[in-house]
Every structure is written in C-alpha cells, then in structure tokens.
C-alpha cells in the first residue's frame, strides 16, 4: 500500500456533527437567491440532480449554467468551528502513519482546509483532491478516481480508500483499491473492513505494516 485516500465529510468527523445541515441551508439559499429557483422546487430538483449526476452542483451547471466557483464559495461559507474541534485520537493515529495521506472529497479545497484545520490534522495530508479534480464530476463517478490516480502516478491496488459512502467505496474497489468503511456497519462484498471511527483504523493499518510510530 503506497497511499491512503481519505474522504472528508462524515468520515474524518462523525456524521453526528451534522455539517451537512449547514451546507444544505447554504445550497437551498443559493438555489433560491442566486439562481432564482422557486422555493417549492428546490428539494425536488436536488433529489433529481443527485440521482442523475451525483451532486446538486452538476445539475445546476448543466441546467442553469451555474458558476461552479461561485457556488462552492457560497455553500461552504459558514463557521466550521461551531461544530468541530481538535480530535486527539485522530491526530495520534495520523501522525503515526508512514504512508502519504490525501484528502479526496466531493467538497471544495476551501472546505477541506477548514475542516482539517479545525480537527487539528491539516499537516498530516500531503494534498487535497477536491471536486475540481475532474471538472466538477463527483464521486462515485469513475473519472475523479482516475484523475487522482493519474496525479499520484499510482494504480488502484496501491491505494486504500477510507469512506463513509458505500457507493463511493464500490467505485474504489472497481479500481482495485483497499476499501475501508467508516461509520455504522453496512453490507457490501466490496468493503474490506468497517470501523466506527477513523481513529480505529490505526491498529488495522499497523497489522499490515502501514503504521509506524514516528516518536
């Protein structure tokens, strides 16, 4: 294993922190106030875009010529600090990993920077691959995975993907990645291991020679 790819939201912090609630408010407001979509149509369109394109942003780009950069800046403009604080267990786990770690997220780099800084773990990631990596195509589309592998100069078998989403892990497994699910146990033949919290991955990695103490 040559690299660890970590999803961001609901993976590096618990889903109970519910940052998505804050993001949802901003997305709905953007669709109404900036794009001009009627309030009663917003929920229906968001469900439709998720089903068809994997993300609200892709639907807005295709149907309303939305400026993706404006959208990303707008929907992630909120105070991360009201929900997140340094995670000591996660810090200890990450600082003892002797393989390069990367963020691979459907969110924006700005959002990933804010989240990892609030958690006290930004310094443990070599790079952030965000929604821009494949021209705003989101996971689980195969294209962003391929683009990340191209950037790293690696094959899927060289990487582990740490995620809370079964759909995203399914694509990772299609590329030959080791797949680690974070969160409640879910069924999936393509999931190699399941952990309640990301910090619990440490012993599993150590048993495979991927974690060594740097102290």
C-alpha positions in Angstrom: 0.0 0.0 0.0 1.5 3.3 -1.1 -1.1 5.9 -0.4 -4.2 6.4 1.8 -7.1 8.4 0.3 -9.5 9.8 3.0 -12.9 11.1 2.2 -13.7 14.3 4.3 -17.3 14.8 5.4 -18.8 12.2 7.7 -15.5 10.3 7.5 -12.9 12.3 9.3 -15.5 13.6 11.7 -18.7 11.9 13.0 -21.9 12.3 11.0 -23.5 13.5 14.3 -21.6 16.7 13.9 -24.1 17.3 11.0 -22.1 19.8 9.0 -24.3 18.8 6.1 -27.2 20.6 7.7 -25.3 23.8 7.5 -24.3 23.1 3.9 -27.8 22.2 3.0 -29.1 25.5 4.2 -26.5 27.3 2.1 -27.3 25.2 -1.0 -31.0 25.9 -0.7 -30.4 29.6 -0.3 -28.1 29.7 -3.3 -30.6 28.0 -5.5 -33.3 30.4 -4.4 -31.5 33.7 -4.0 -28.7 33.4 -6.7 -30.1 31.0 -9.3 -33.7 32.2 -8.9 -35.4 28.8 -8.4 -38.7 28.8 -6.6 -38.5 27.5 -3.0 -41.1 24.8 -3.6 -39.0 23.4 -6.5 -35.6 23.2 -4.6 -36.0 19.9 -2.8 -37.4 18.1 -5.9 -34.5 19.4 -8.1 -31.9 18.5 -5.6 -33.1 14.9 -5.4 -33.3 14.8 -9.2 -29.7 16.1 -9.6 -28.4 13.7 -7.0 -30.0 10.8 -8.8 -28.9 11.8 -12.3 -25.5 13.5 -11.7 -24.3 12.6 -8.1 -24.3 16.2 -6.9 -26.5 19.3 -6.9 -23.7 21.3 -8.5 -23.6 19.2 -11.6 -27.3 19.7 -12.2 -27.0 23.4 -11.7 -24.1 23.6 -14.1 -25.9 21.6 -16.8 -29.4 23.2 -16.4 -28.6 26.7 -15.2 -25.1 27.4 -16.4 -24.1 28.0 -12.7 -20.6 29.3 -12.0 -19.1 26.4 -10.1 -16.6 28.5 -8.2 -19.2 30.9 -7.0 -21.3 28.0 -5.9 -18.5 26.3 -4.0 -17.5 29.5 -2.2 -21.1 30.3 -1.3 -22.3 26.9 0.0 -19.2 26.5 2.2 -19.3 29.9 3.8 -20.1 29.1 7.4 -18.4 28.7 10.7 -16.8 25.3 10.9 -15.7 26.0 14.5 -19.2 25.9 15.9 -19.3 22.1 15.1 -15.7 20.8 15.1 -12.7 20.8 17.5 -9.3 19.1 17.5 -9.7 15.3 17.6 -6.8 13.9 19.7 -7.3 10.3 18.8 -7.4 11.1 15.1 -4.3 13.3 15.4 -2.4 10.4 17.2 -3.4 7.9 14.5 -2.5 10.1 11.6 0.9 11.2 12.9 1.9 7.6 13.2 1.1 6.6 9.6 4.3 6.2 7.5 2.5 6.4 4.1 1.4 9.6 2.4 -2.2 10.6 3.2 -4.5 12.6 0.9 -8.0 14.1 1.1 -10.3 13.0 -1.7 -13.6 14.8 -1.4 -16.6 16.0 -3.4 -16.4 19.3 -1.5 -14.1 22.2 -2.1 -10.5 22.6 -1.1 -11.5 25.6 1.0 -14.0 23.5 2.9 -11.4 20.7 3.3 -8.8 23.1 4.6 -11.2 24.5 7.2 -12.4 21.1 8.4 -8.9 19.6 8.7 -7.6 22.7 10.4 -10.5 22.6 12.9 -9.8 18.9 13.6 -6.1 19.7 14.1 -5.0 17.3 11.3 -4.2 19.5 8.3 -0.4 18.9 8.5 -0.9 15.1 8.0 -2.2 15.4 4.5 0.1 15.8 1.5 -2.6 17.1 -0.8 -6.3 17.7 -1.2 -8.1 16.4 -4.2 -11.4 18.2 -4.4 -14.4 18.4 -6.7 -12.3 20.2 -9.2 -10.0 17.2 -9.9 -12.4 16.0 -12.7 -14.1 19.2 -13.9 -16.6 19.1 -11.0 -17.6 15.5 -11.6 -18.2 13.9 -8.2 -17.6 10.5 -6.7 -18.8 7.8 -7.3 -18.2 8.7 -11.0 -15.0 6.8 -12.0 -13.4 9.9 -13.6 -12.3 11.7 -10.4 -10.7 8.4 -9.1 -8.8 8.0 -12.3 -7.7 11.6 -12.2 -6.4 11.2 -8.6 -4.5 8.0 -9.6 -3.0 9.9 -12.6 -1.9 12.7 -10.3 -0.3 10.3 -7.9 1.2 8.1 -10.5 -0.3 5.1 -8.9 -2.6 2.2 -9.6 -5.7 1.4 -7.6 -4.1 -1.6 -6.0 -1.5 0.8 -4.5 -4.2 2.8 -2.5 -6.7 2.4 0.3 -9.9 4.5 0.2 -11.4 5.5 3.6 -15.0 6.5 3.2 -18.5 6.6 4.8 -20.3 6.0 1.4 -20.8 2.5 0.1 -21.4 3.9 -3.4 -18.0 5.6 -3.3 -16.3 2.5 -2.0 -17.8 0.4 -4.7 -16.1 2.5 -7.4 -12.8 2.5 -5.4 -13.0 -1.4 -5.4 -13.6 -1.4 -9.1 -10.2 0.3 -9.4 -8.7 -2.4 -7.2 -8.3 -0.2 -4.1 -8.5 -1.5 -0.5 -11.8 -0.2 0.9 -12.3 0.9 4.5 -15.8 1.9 5.6 -16.2 4.4 8.4 -19.5 4.6 10.3 -22.3 2.2 11.1 -21.7 -1.3 9.8 -23.2 -1.8 6.3 -23.2 -4.8 4.0 -21.1 -4.8 0.8 -18.9 -7.5 -0.6 -16.5 -4.8 -1.8 -15.8 -3.5 1.7 -12.6 -4.9 3.2 -13.1 -3.5 6.7 -15.5 -1.4 8.7 -14.7 1.0 11.6 -16.9 3.1 13.8 -14.4 6.0 13.9 -11.5 6.8 11.6 -9.0 6.7 14.6 -9.8 2.9 14.9 -8.1 2.3 11.5 -4.7 2.7 13.2 -4.3 -0.9 14.5 -5.6 -2.3 11.3 -3.0 -0.4 9.3 -0.3 -1.3 11.8 -1.1 -5.0 11.3 -0.4 -4.5 7.6 2.9 -2.6 8.1 1.3 0.7 7.2 1.7 2.4 10.5 4.9 3.1 12.4 5.5 5.3 15.4 7.4 8.5 14.5 8.0 9.4 18.1 
